[in-house]
Amino acid sequence: MNDAASHERVQAASLPEASEQAYRSLGHRHERLLKRVLDLGDYQRLARPRLPRAVYGYVANGVEADVAREDNRKSFQDWRMVTRVLRDVSRRSQATELFGHRYGAPFGIAPMGAAAVVAYDADNRMARAAAAANIPFVLSANSITPIEELVRNNPNAWFASYQSPEPDKVQAMVERVARAGIKVYVVTVDVPVSSNREDDKRAGYSMPLRPTPGLTWDGLTHPRWLIGDAGRTVLRRGIPVISNLEATGGVSLLSREVATIAGHSDFTWKSAELIRKFWKGPLVIKGLLSGEDARIARESGVDGIVVSNHGGRQLDGAVSPLDVLPEIKAQSGDMAVLIDSGFRRGTDVLKALALGADFILIGRPFLFASVVAGEAGVQHAISLLSKEIDIDQALLGLADIADAGPDMLRKG
Ligand SMILES: Cc1cc2nc3c(=O)[nH]c(=O)nc-3n(C[C@H](O)[C@H](O)[C@H](O)COP(=O)(O)O)c2cc1C
């Protein structure tokens, strides 16, 4: 099925059905494998032995003592749900409107830097799967897939920048992103400096990438990744280059410069306001955890925020986004409130919607799904989660997911 035809069918059907259809069109090669995948966590378990330890750790790990990442999962346990019965839930919808687009589900794929180093062509594959299911895909500035190439695979893609604050560079970057056809500009703000990822260092994952004996052995003992993912990437693109940090040029993963690109500690609200001045479309600030920052974002003319602790990868011991969602919602006015970090289940999604979130982003599971089965894996993962949401909303008595509200929650 070509892209346009598959997209039309998706528009016509509900998401659980549509993503199932889209997945079937791709999934035959992986059918037996994917029968063993029953929830998003299964993708991580299956991906682990396929990846070198350093590459797996780069995706899976948190930071320092891993408190923030673990807390993200625990925060969902603080809430239990009250079902409502004998309502007609025979026709259910999880379609959700955001920034003028009606998405097939209330979740999208979070930006993940260097994804195509983890799995061959992962950015494009995740982007195509997201397009087929009509959910958002967010490309990271730190990716090796250029924005312009990605948009050819998903004309509705969003972009998440890490950028320097100099006004002429801001303007040039905004112009590049607009020219490429990106629909939503996300500014990631919780990386003023790179975080202290000790486990990455222990495993030999560093920027620039250095083929130490340990890392070389790690690669050689995972030939499927070495040839099928890393080798194919180098054949296609040469030495990977981080392509989307500035309007022109890129930084090779092997160059010394790459160690200094993460984080601009002089990027401030003034810089965000400058982006607002140049960018005409929806603007989203990603990585807020404080109600006060939500207020400043609103006053800066931002259209949306992502309440996020970066999946527990930045400040260890940072509060879980779900715990601060109500206080942030109270300050958000007309801004859309998105949330991420640790969402794995339909019930997680419904709890956040009930607490006032408008939309959810999810990272690691979709990248692990690309490792396991490429685009079909990502489509299957989207379909698994949307089916969970579909069952959960029926059990909660919610025909329309927009009716999720605080009355369905109790402290656990
Ligand atoms: C491998 C990896 C790379 C990431 N790179 C970026 C990035 O470049 N920009 C960004 O805004 N967030 C980045 N994040 C954070 C995600 O966008 C998201 O906030 C987080 O993964 C959500 O948590 P989850 O993975 O538990 O769903 C990255 C996350 C992972 C796992």
The ligand as an SDF file (V2000), in Angstrom:
LIG
                    3D

 31 33  0  0  0  0  0  0  0  0999 V2000
   17.8240    8.0390   23.7020 C   0  0  0  0  0  0  0  0  0  0  0  0
   17.1280    9.3030   24.0730 C   0  0  0  0  0  0  0  0  0  0  0  0
   17.4990   10.5010   23.4830 C   0  0  0  0  0  0  0  0  0  0  0  0
   16.8240   11.6820   23.8110 C   0  0  0  0  0  0  0  0  0  0  0  0
   17.1400   12.8360   23.1520 N   0  0  0  0  0  0  0  0  0  0  0  0
   16.3810   13.9390   23.3300 C   0  0  0  0  0  0  0  0  0  0  0  0
   16.5990   15.0950   22.5370 C   0  0  0  0  0  0  0  0  0  0  0  0
   17.4730   15.1250   21.6880 O   0  0  0  0  0  0  0  0  0  0  0  0
   15.7740   16.1680   22.7420 N   0  0  0  0  0  0  0  0  0  0  0  0
   14.7790   16.1590   23.6800 C   0  0  0  0  0  0  0  0  0  0  0  0
   14.0430   17.1280   23.8270 O   0  0  0  0  0  0  0  0  0  0  0  0
   14.5690   15.0630   24.4570 N   0  0  0  0  0  0  0  0  0  0  0  0
   15.3260   13.9640   24.2920 C   0  0  0  0  0  0  0  0  0  0  0  0
   15.0720   12.8390   25.0410 N   0  0  0  0  0  0  0  0  0  0  0  0
   13.9830   12.8540   26.0170 C   0  0  0  0  0  0  0  0  0  0  0  0
   12.6610   12.4510   25.3680 C   0  0  0  0  0  0  0  0  0  0  0  0
   12.2310   13.3930   24.4270 O   0  0  0  0  0  0  0  0  0  0  0  0
   11.5470   12.2820   26.4140 C   0  0  0  0  0  0  0  0  0  0  0  0
   11.4640   13.4620   27.1940 O   0  0  0  0  0  0  0  0  0  0  0  0
   11.7580   11.0860   27.3150 C   0  0  0  0  0  0  0  0  0  0  0  0
   12.3700   10.0290   26.6370 O   0  0  0  0  0  0  0  0  0  0  0  0
   10.4150   10.6240   27.8440 C   0  0  0  0  0  0  0  0  0  0  0  0
   10.5760    9.5730   28.7020 O   0  0  0  0  0  0  0  0  0  0  0  0
   10.3290    8.0310   28.2850 P   0  0  0  0  0  0  0  0  0  0  0  0
   11.4740    7.6370   27.4320 O   0  0  0  0  0  0  0  0  0  0  0  0
   10.3570    7.3730   29.6250 O   0  0  0  0  0  0  0  0  0  0  0  0
    9.0020    7.9320   27.5920 O   0  0  0  0  0  0  0  0  0  0  0  0
   15.7660   11.6600   24.7650 C   0  0  0  0  0  0  0  0  0  0  0  0
   15.4070   10.4470   25.3530 C   0  0  0  0  0  0  0  0  0  0  0  0
   16.0670    9.2830   25.0150 C   0  0  0  0  0  0  0  0  0  0  0  0
   15.6310    7.9950   25.6580 C   0  0  0  0  0  0  0  0  0  0  0  0
  1  2  1  0
  2  3  1  0
  2 30  2  0
  3  4  2  0
  4  5  1  0
  4 28  1  0
  5  6  2  0
  6  7  1  0
  6 13  1  0
  7  8  2  0
  7  9  1  0
  9 10  1  0
 10 11  2  0
 10 12  1  0
 12 13  2  0
 13 14  1  0
 14 15  1  0
 14 28  1  0
 15 16  1  0
 16 17  1  0
 16 18  1  0
 18 19  1  0
 18 20  1  0
 20 21  1  0
 20 22  1  0
 22 23  1  0
 23 24  1  0
 24 25  2  0
 24 26  1  0
 24 27  1  0
 28 29  2  0
 29 30  1  0
 30 31  1  0
M  END
$$$$
